[in-house]
């Protein structure tokens, strides 16, 4: 009888330990209330219409798949649709996710909304574009000013002092693209270049082509263009090629289309960020925040200058994360 009792006790103990282990492997986390629940992360991006944000989405969903958590990714039709993004953020908060991963197009417009999330004990993490508000867990992304400065420096190295350069910015008030242009402008002016035009094109390829056509009407002797994103750089390239001009064009983001253009002899270069890692690390650190684990206040995702010599290697990397 004693032997049977000991065997029964061992079975019960093993059963309890197995049950505890199954909670962890199934992706269950401890919510703010301390009760177990399936984790869900809402990812609100600036748009889902460009390759850059598709890389962010892919990284976020890959992390969700590997960590066993539900990841919902939404974004407006373009980066110019600021109010649409605000509405999407409000909608995601109303569904009470375990955490929110956000890239605000215009940080000032979302402050009051994210405060609602904080009041509901929903951790908010930012990627790509930073904003200051009480309760922010972390910012994961590139120092956009540095990205612009490094890109401007690389572009200036291909020019001679006094050359005329144009700058193509994104949507007005977008801190990411604004900071890239500020960094590039400082680097180019420091190297002795003349900035003859600085125009916004709302991060849109067609709009950038139109903007560049207008710039070329006044400044047909431009030697280079720095663009705050790759889509706009490709639009600029179309305008330049139509005029059969020799203009060096640098973009920012490191998208597959831009890198292919470099390989084909179109764009001169791009400042590549790590959008896939932003999405992946965003979701990974969101789970840490949900579980009450320590998360660094700022996580730098880094940059890489991609030109003809390094384009094929970078293209191979992009294709590997797109599978």
N, C-alpha and C positions, 0 to 999 in steps of 0.2 A: 504493500500500500504506500509506503514512504517513497519507494522507487517510482511509482506511478505519479505521485504528487510532484516530485522533482522534475520529471519529464514534462508534465503539464506546465509547470512554471517556466521551464526553458522555452517551450513552444510559444507561450504568451509573450515572453520578453522578445523573442525573435520577431514575432508578429508586429509588435509595437515599433521596433527598430525599422522593419521593412516598410511599414506605413509611413514613418517619418521620412525615410529616404525617397519614397515614391512622390511625396509632395514636392521635394526639391527638384527631382528630375522632370516633373511635368510642367515646370515653368511657373508654379504658384509662388506668389510673393506675399509678404506681409504688407497690407495696406496701411494707410495713415491711422486707422482705428485699431490696428493690431490684429485684425482678423484676416484669415487666409482668403485670397481671391485671385482669379486669373488676371495677370497683368495685361494692360492695354496701353499702347502709346499712340497718341494722335500727333501726326507730323504735318505741320502747316507751312508750306513753302511759298516762295514769291510767285511761282508759276510752275506748270508742268509742261510748258510748250517748248522748252529749249533743252538741248542735250545735257547741259551742265546740271540742271535740276533733275534730269532723268538719272544721272549718276548718283545724286544724293538719294533719290528714291530707291535705287537699286541697293545701295549700301544699307539704308534703313531696313528694307525688307529682308535683306540677307541676315542682318543681326536678329531681327524678329524670328526668322525661321530657325536660326541656330540656337537661340535662347528660349524658344518655345513660347513667345509672347505675341499677342495680336497687335499688328501695326497697321494703322490707317494713314494713308498719305493723300493730302489734298492740296490744291493750289489753283489760283485764278487763271484766266485765259492768257493773261500777259502781266508783266511786271508793272504796267501802267495802271492796272486795276487795283488800286490801293483799298478802296472801300469793299471790294469783293473779297479781298483777303481778310479784312476785319470781320466781315459777316461769316466767313468760313471758320475763323477762330472762335467766334461767339458760339457757333453751332457745335463745334467740337467740345467746347467747355461744357455746354448744356448736356452733353452725353456722358459727362463725368468720367473721363479716362483716368488711368492711374498716373499718367504723366503727359506733358505736352512738349514737343520738340518744335521750335518755331524759328523761322527766318523772316523777320519783319522787313517789308519793303520800306516803310517809313515808320521808324520806331516810335515817334511821338504819337502816332495815331492808335497804337495798340497798348499804351501804358495802362489806361483805365481798364481795358479788357483783361489783361494779364493779372491785374490786381484782383479781379473777380476769381481767377483761377487760384491765386495764392490764398484768398479767403476761404476757398473750398478745399484747402490742403492738397492742391494738385501741383506737384513740382513742375516748374517751367525751365527748360533749357534752351539756349539760343545757339543757332549755328549760322555761319557765314556772315551775319550782320549782328553786331552787338547793340544793346540798349541797357540803360540803367533804370532799374526799378527794384523795389524792396521784395525780397523773396526769390530773386533769380538764383538758380542753382549754379550755372556755369555758362561760359561762352566757348564754343568749339569752332575754330575757323582760322582763316588767314588774316594776318595784319595787312589789310588792303592798301594802306599807305605804302608799306614796304614793298608789296607786290608791284604797285605802280612805279615806285622809285627804281626798283631793280629792272623792271621792264624798260623804263625810260633810259636807264644807264646802258642797257644792252643795245637799244636802238641808237642811242647817241654814238656808240662805238663804231657804228657803220656809216656815220655821217661826218661832215667836216664843219668846223665852226662857221656860224652864219647861215647854215641851211635853214630853209623854212619848213615848219612842221605844223600839222593840224592835230587837234585833240577832239575825239568823239566820245562824249559822256553818255551815261544812261538816263533813266528817268530822273527828272529834277527832284532833289530831296532824298534820293536813294544813297545812304551813307557809304555803301560798299563801292559803287561806281564813282561816287564823288571823291572818295579817298584815293582810289586808284589814279584818277586824273590829277589830283593834287600832287601825289608822289611822282608821277611821270613828268608833270610840268616842272617841278623843282629840279629833277635830274637833268632834263633837257636844257633848261635855262642855265643851270650850273655848268653844263658842257658847252655853252655858247650858242645854242640853237635859238632861232627866232620863232616864237609861237604866233602864227598869223591868223588862226581861227580856233575857236573852242565852242562846239555846238552839241546839244543833246540829240539823241536819236532813240530814246526810250528802249534801249537794248533790243531793237528790232532791225532785222537784216534789210528789209525793203526801205524802211525809213532812213537807215544809214546810207544806203545807196543814193537816195534823193538828196540828203544833206550834203553828201560828198560832191555830187554833181553841181550843187549850188556853190560850194567852196571853190571848186575848180574853175568856175566861171570868173571868179575874182582873183584866184591865186593858181594859175596854171603852172607855176614854177615850183610848186611844193615838192619837197624831196622825201617826206616821210609823214606817216600818220600813226598815232597811238590811239587805240580804241579800248574802252573800258570793258568790253567783252568780245568774245570771238564771233558771235552772230553779226554784230555791227562791223567788225573787221572784214568779214566776208562780203558784207554789203558794200563797204568802201572799195574792196578789191574789184567788184563788178564795175563800179563807176570809173575806176582807174583804168581797167582793162579796155573799157569802151572807148576811152580817149587814147589808148595805146601809149600810156605814160609809164615811165620807170619810177615808181614810188615804193619805198619800203614801208610795209604795214605790219604793225605789231598788235596782236589781240591779247585778251586775258581770259583765262579759264582752262585752256588745254583740252578742248573738245575734240572728238574724233574727226569731225569734218574739218576743223582748223588744222589739225596735225596732217591730215591727208593733203590739204592745200599746200602746206609747207613742203611736203614730199613732192608735190607736183610742180613746185616752183612758183606758187601763187603768193601766199602770205610769207612774210619774212620770219616771223616767230610768234610765240605766244607765251604768256606767263601762266604756267599750269598750276592750278591749285589741286586739292585732293578732295573733291566733292563726295566721292564714294566713301572715303574714310570719315568725312564729316557726318554722313548719314549713319554709318555703322557705329562710330563712336558715340554719336548722339543717342541712339537707342540703347547701346550698352551702358552708358552712364545714366540714362534715365532709369534703368532697372536698378542701378546702384542707389540712386536717389530714393526710389520707391522703397527699397529695403533699408533705408537709413544709413547706408554706407557713405564713407567720405568720398566727395567728388572735388577734384581740383577746380579752383575758381576760374581758371582760364586754361584751355588746351589748344596749343598752336598746331594746326594741321600742316603748316609749311608750304613752300612754293618751289617750282622748278622752271628754269628758263629753257624752252624748247625751240631749237633752231634746226637747220637742215642736218647738221651732224648728229643730233640726238633724236630726231623725229621718229625714225623707224623703231628704235628701242621703246620710245614712249608709246607709239602706236600699238606695239605688241602688248604692252601693259594694259592699255585701254580695252583691247579686244579680250584680254583674259578676264577682266572684271565685268564685261558685258554679256558673258555666257550665261 
